[in-house]
Amino acid sequence: MELVQWLTNICKSETPDKTIVAFYFGIYQTVEGYEMYLSGSKEYSDCDNDWASGSDFVPREKYLALDITQYKNLEWQDLLEKVKKELLDFKKTEMFESSFFNVAKAIAVGFDDGDLHFIDTKV
C-alpha cells in the first residue's frame, strides 16, 4: 500500500477523540526494510518531545510497510526526507484539509529514538 492511500484510509475510517492534539509518524527498520506507524497524543509541548511517544490514539491500520521498490537502497536520511516530502505533499490535499490532521497542534515524523521533524505546527 502507498503512503497516501494509507493516510486516506485512516482519514476516512477513523475519528480520533477531540482530546488528541498531536500526531507522530514513527519510522523503524525491520528485516524486510522499513515500516511506519501513526500514533496520536493528548499531550503536546514545543519544549518537550516526549509527547511523540504517547499512544492515546492508535488507528486500526496503525502500521505501513514502506514499499521496498520506492525506498530500496536509500540511506536512512534520504528515506526520512522522502517520507517528509510525501507527508508535506499530503498536507496540501483536500483530504488533509477536511481531516482530523488539519486541527492538530502538531504533526511530526522521525525515526524512533531520533529527532522529530515537524510537518505542521499550530502553536
C-alpha positions as CSV (number, residue, x, y, z in Angstrom):
1,M,0.0,0.0,0.0
2,E,1.2,3.5,-0.8
3,L,1.6,6.1,1.9
4,V,-1.1,8.4,0.5
5,Q,-3.6,5.5,0.3
6,W,-2.8,4.5,3.8
7,L,-3.4,8.1,5.0
8,T,-6.6,8.4,3.0
9,N,-7.9,5.2,4.5
10,I,-7.1,6.4,8.0
11,C,-8.8,9.8,7.3
12,K,-11.9,8.1,6.0
13,S,-12.2,5.4,8.7
14,E,-11.0,7.0,11.9
15,T,-12.4,9.7,14.2
16,P,-9.9,10.4,17.0
17,D,-11.3,11.9,20.2
18,K,-11.1,15.7,20.1
19,T,-8.6,15.5,23.0
20,I,-6.0,14.1,20.6
21,V,-3.9,17.2,19.8
22,A,-0.7,15.9,18.1
23,F,0.2,13.1,15.8
24,Y,3.5,11.3,15.2
25,F,4.6,9.2,12.3
26,G,7.4,6.9,13.6
27,I,9.7,5.0,11.3
28,Y,11.8,2.0,12.1
29,Q,13.8,-0.6,10.3
30,T,12.8,-4.2,10.0
31,V,14.5,-7.3,8.5
32,E,12.5,-6.7,5.2
33,G,13.0,-2.9,5.1
34,Y,11.3,0.0,6.8
35,E,7.9,0.4,8.5
36,M,6.0,3.4,9.6
37,Y,3.3,3.8,12.2
38,L,0.9,6.5,13.3
39,S,0.0,7.4,16.9
40,G,-1.8,10.4,18.5
41,S,-1.3,12.1,21.8
42,K,-3.4,14.1,24.2
43,E,-0.3,16.0,25.2
44,Y,1.8,18.4,23.2
45,S,4.7,20.6,24.2
46,D,7.0,22.5,21.9
47,C,9.6,22.3,24.7
48,D,9.5,18.5,25.3
49,N,9.3,16.0,22.5
50,D,8.2,13.2,24.8
51,W,4.6,13.8,23.6
52,A,5.6,11.8,20.5
53,S,5.8,8.6,22.5
54,G,2.2,8.9,23.6
55,S,-0.3,6.5,22.1
56,D,-3.6,7.9,23.2
57,F,-4.9,7.3,19.7
58,V,-3.9,4.3,17.6
59,P,-5.7,3.7,14.3
60,R,-6.8,0.3,13.3
61,E,-4.3,0.5,10.4
62,K,-1.5,1.6,12.6
63,Y,1.4,0.2,10.5
64,L,2.5,0.7,7.0
65,A,5.3,-1.3,5.4
66,L,7.1,1.2,3.2
67,D,7.2,-0.1,-0.3
68,I,10.6,-1.7,-0.9
69,T,10.6,-0.7,-4.5
70,Q,10.2,3.0,-3.7
71,Y,12.6,3.1,-0.7
72,K,15.1,0.4,-1.7
73,N,18.7,1.4,-1.5
74,L,18.0,4.6,0.3
75,E,20.2,5.7,3.2
76,W,18.1,6.4,6.3
77,Q,18.5,10.2,5.9
78,D,17.2,10.0,2.3
79,L,14.3,7.8,3.3
80,L,13.3,10.2,6.0
81,E,13.5,13.1,3.5
82,K,11.3,11.2,1.0
83,V,8.7,10.4,3.7
84,K,8.7,14.0,4.9
85,K,8.1,15.2,1.3
86,E,5.2,12.8,0.9
87,L,3.6,13.9,4.1
88,L,4.1,17.6,3.2
89,D,2.5,16.8,-0.2
90,F,-0.4,15.1,1.5
91,K,-0.8,18.2,3.7
92,K,-1.7,20.2,0.6
93,T,-4.6,17.9,-0.3
94,E,-8.3,18.3,0.2
95,M,-8.3,15.1,2.2
96,F,-5.9,16.6,4.7
97,E,-7.8,19.8,4.9
98,S,-11.1,18.1,5.8
99,S,-9.5,15.6,8.2
100,F,-8.7,15.5,11.9
101,F,-5.0,16.1,11.0
102,N,-5.8,19.7,10.0
103,V,-6.8,20.6,13.5
104,A,-3.8,19.1,15.3
105,K,-1.4,21.3,17.2
106,A,1.5,19.3,15.8
107,I,2.3,16.6,13.3
108,A,5.8,15.2,13.3
109,V,7.8,12.3,11.7
110,G,11.0,10.7,12.6
111,F,12.9,7.5,13.4
112,D,12.3,6.0,16.8
113,D,14.9,7.4,19.2
114,G,15.8,10.1,16.7
115,D,14.9,13.8,16.2
116,L,11.4,15.0,15.4
117,H,10.8,16.6,12.1
118,F,7.7,18.8,12.1
119,I,5.2,18.6,9.2
120,D,2.8,21.0,10.8
121,T,2.5,23.1,14.0
122,K,-0.2,25.5,15.1
123,V,1.2,26.8,18.4
